[in-house]
Amino acid sequence: MKLLVVVDMQNDFIDGALGTKEAVAIVDTVNKKIQEYRSAGDCVVFTRDTHQKNYLQTQEGKHLPVEHCVEGTAGWQISSALDTGTDTIINKPSFGSLALADYAAGLADLESIELVGLCTDICVISNAFILKARLPEVPIYCDGSACAGVTPQSHANALEAMKMCQIIVR
């Protein structure tokens, strides 16, 4: 089985507090990728950046003082343009998710993992590296056309960094 990880395709990252035109532009591509995996009978999992009302007092909030993805708000929700269906959603309080790595490690007959979503240069790369560390013999892919970074330059830098760590960038 193949696993598609849809990283943080949430309203605040698409067109909300931290949204970008590049994030808006990948929504349809991500949706097509989700449908491809489902049609093939493969597994799809979503991550959701999840902060609390005290976000600005947290370590992350002190470095990125833009309140976003506060649990229960509209910005925290995964875009309604993407159908999560009955897929697993993993809430994560930080950039990368150990729970995601454990979830992937628990899948029987895992052939490969592919990551898409937001932001390439923060959460996508963090999760790719955690998955690579947890499952070093499972091929890990990142579809660069289905990701967007904080800036186009940081997106490109993240893709290059992933390539250096044997994550296959498409």
Order of alpha helices (4+ residues) and beta strands (2+ residues): beta-alpha-alpha-beta-alpha-beta-alpha-beta-alpha-beta-alpha-beta
